[in-house]
Amino acid sequence: MKTAPKATRTPNGAVSNKPIALRLLPYELEKVRAVAKREQRSLASVARLALLRGLADCERKKQPLAA
């Protein structure tokens, strides 16, 4: 009898064995927590999606992150 593969919330192909640390100010963390709760996502998922959106915006505008 085969067992079903373990379900994960990690997107297919994502590197899950090399996490990165993210330091947020208290009010930034509260914003992330609020979005995570509202969208029923993990903090890591919200952070990843926000990062991807921010990178796409920088690429589209052809501006550095700190601009």
C-alpha positions in Angstrom: 0.0 0.0 0.0 1.4 3.4 -1.0 1.3 6.3 1.3 0.3 9.7 0.0 3.2 12.3 -0.3 3.5 14.6 2.6 1.6 17.9 2.0 3.5 21.1 2.2 2.7 24.7 1.8 6.0 25.3 -0.1 5.5 26.2 -3.7 6.8 23.5 -6.1 10.5 24.0 -6.8 11.0 26.4 -3.9 14.2 25.9 -1.9 12.9 25.0 1.5 16.1 23.8 3.2 17.8 27.2 3.1 15.6 29.7 4.9 16.6 33.3 5.2 16.3 35.5 8.3 14.1 38.6 8.0 14.3 41.4 10.6 11.3 43.6 10.9 10.4 46.6 13.0 7.6 45.9 15.5 5.0 47.8 13.4 6.1 46.0 10.2 5.7 42.6 11.9 2.2 43.6 13.0 1.3 44.5 9.4 2.5 41.1 8.2 0.6 39.3 10.9 -2.6 41.2 10.0 -2.3 40.3 6.4 -1.4 36.6 7.2 -4.5 36.4 9.5 -6.8 38.1 6.9 -5.6 35.8 4.1 -5.1 32.7 6.2 -1.5 32.4 5.2 1.7 31.8 7.2 4.0 34.7 8.0 6.6 33.2 5.6 4.1 33.0 2.8 3.1 36.6 3.2 6.7 37.7 3.4 7.6 35.7 0.2 4.7 37.1 -1.7 5.5 40.7 -0.6 9.1 40.2 -1.6 8.2 38.9 -5.0 5.8 41.8 -5.6 8.4 44.3 -4.5 11.1 42.8 -6.8 8.7 42.8 -9.7 8.0 46.5 -9.1 11.7 47.3 -9.0 12.3 45.4 -12.2 9.4 47.1 -13.9 10.5 50.5 -12.9 14.2 49.7 -13.4 15.0 51.3 -10.1 17.1 50.0 -7.2 15.4 48.9 -4.0 16.6 51.8 -2.0 15.3 54.4 -4.5 
